[in-house]
Amino acid sequence: MNRQGEDKTGYYYIYKDIYMGQLISKRVQELDIDESRIVSFFSLSISETTAMYEEKSIDSRFLLMWSKLLEYDFFRIYSQHLILNAPASGVHDIKSNWKSGMPQFRKAFIPKSL
């Protein structure tokens, strides 16, 4: 890694400033996916699907569809942002006996300090 977030392929993953549309566009180029397949998959026009490449953020239902089509977990980019930008331990006092109504997962990607 030469600069912050640059890997050997030259991509910049600066997790504080995520441009999801650009990342999707790069993945489409890597896989050389035909626009007609994308349009058919999304049931949208070419202009609507290509407009997503310019977006900083993508609606979660579309992000899920992109993840499936491009076989890449785009949600992990946001997860990595949470991991790298977690506050110091003890900043948030969450009661240990409190039970959330949210779904529970086997692997937590958010540090307990959040």
SULUR-V291184 format. One record per residue. N is the residue number from 1. RES is the residue in one letter. OMEGA is omega as a letter, one per 30 degrees, with the letter a starting at -180 (999 if undefined). BURIAL is 1 if it has 16 or more other C-alpha atoms within 10 Angstrom, else 0. Layout:
n=N res=RES omega=OMEGA burial=BURIAL
n=N res=RES omega=OMEGA burial=BURIAL
This chain:
n=1 res=M omega=a burial=0
n=2 res=N omega=l burial=0
n=3 res=R omega=a burial=0
n=4 res=Q omega=l burial=0
n=5 res=G omega=a burial=0
n=6 res=E omega=l burial=0
n=7 res=D omega=a burial=0
n=8 res=K omega=l burial=0
n=9 res=T omega=l burial=0
n=10 res=G omega=l burial=0
n=11 res=Y omega=l burial=0
n=12 res=Y omega=l burial=0
n=13 res=Y omega=l burial=1
n=14 res=I omega=a burial=0
n=15 res=Y omega=l burial=1
n=16 res=K omega=a burial=0
n=17 res=D omega=a burial=0
n=18 res=I omega=l burial=1
n=19 res=Y omega=a burial=1
n=20 res=M omega=l burial=1
n=21 res=G omega=l burial=1
n=22 res=Q omega=l burial=1
n=23 res=L omega=l burial=1
n=24 res=I omega=l burial=1
n=25 res=S omega=l burial=0
n=26 res=K omega=a burial=0
n=27 res=R omega=l burial=1
n=28 res=V omega=l burial=1
n=29 res=Q omega=l burial=0
n=30 res=E omega=a burial=0
n=31 res=L omega=a burial=0
n=32 res=D omega=a burial=0
n=33 res=I omega=a burial=0
n=34 res=D omega=l burial=0
n=35 res=E omega=a burial=0
n=36 res=S omega=l burial=0
n=37 res=R omega=l burial=0
n=38 res=I omega=a burial=1
n=39 res=V omega=l burial=1
n=40 res=S omega=a burial=0
n=41 res=F omega=a burial=0
n=42 res=F omega=a burial=0
n=43 res=S omega=l burial=0
n=44 res=L omega=l burial=0
n=45 res=S omega=l burial=0
n=46 res=I omega=a burial=0
n=47 res=S omega=l burial=0
n=48 res=E omega=a burial=0
n=49 res=T omega=l burial=1
n=50 res=T omega=l burial=1
n=51 res=A omega=l burial=0
n=52 res=M omega=l burial=1
n=53 res=Y omega=a burial=1
n=54 res=E omega=a burial=1
n=55 res=E omega=l burial=0
n=56 res=K omega=l burial=0
n=57 res=S omega=a burial=0
n=58 res=I omega=l burial=1
n=59 res=D omega=a burial=0
n=60 res=S omega=l burial=0
n=61 res=R omega=l burial=0
n=62 res=F omega=l burial=0
n=63 res=L omega=l burial=1
n=64 res=L omega=l burial=1
n=65 res=M omega=l burial=0
n=66 res=W omega=a burial=1
n=67 res=S omega=l burial=0
n=68 res=K omega=a burial=0
n=69 res=L omega=a burial=0
n=70 res=L omega=l burial=1
n=71 res=E omega=l burial=0
n=72 res=Y omega=a burial=0
n=73 res=D omega=a burial=0
n=74 res=F omega=l burial=1
n=75 res=F omega=l burial=0
n=76 res=R omega=l burial=0
n=77 res=I omega=l burial=1
n=78 res=Y omega=l burial=0
n=79 res=S omega=l burial=0
n=80 res=Q omega=l burial=1
n=81 res=H omega=l burial=1
n=82 res=L omega=a burial=1
n=83 res=I omega=a burial=0
n=84 res=L omega=a burial=0
n=85 res=N omega=l burial=0
n=86 res=A omega=l burial=0
n=87 res=P omega=l burial=0
n=88 res=A omega=l burial=0
n=89 res=S omega=l burial=0
n=90 res=G omega=l burial=0
n=91 res=V omega=l burial=0
n=92 res=H omega=l burial=0
n=93 res=D omega=l burial=0
n=94 res=I omega=a burial=0
n=95 res=K omega=a burial=0
n=96 res=S omega=a burial=0
n=97 res=N omega=l burial=0
n=98 res=W omega=l burial=0
n=99 res=K omega=a burial=0
n=100 res=S omega=l burial=0
n=101 res=G omega=a burial=0
n=102 res=M omega=l burial=0
n=103 res=P omega=l burial=0
n=104 res=Q omega=a burial=0
n=105 res=F omega=a burial=0
n=106 res=R omega=a burial=0
n=107 res=K omega=l burial=0
n=108 res=A omega=l burial=0
n=109 res=F omega=l burial=0
n=110 res=I omega=a burial=0
n=111 res=P omega=a burial=0
n=112 res=K omega=a burial=0
n=113 res=S omega=l burial=0
n=114 res=L omega=999 burial=0
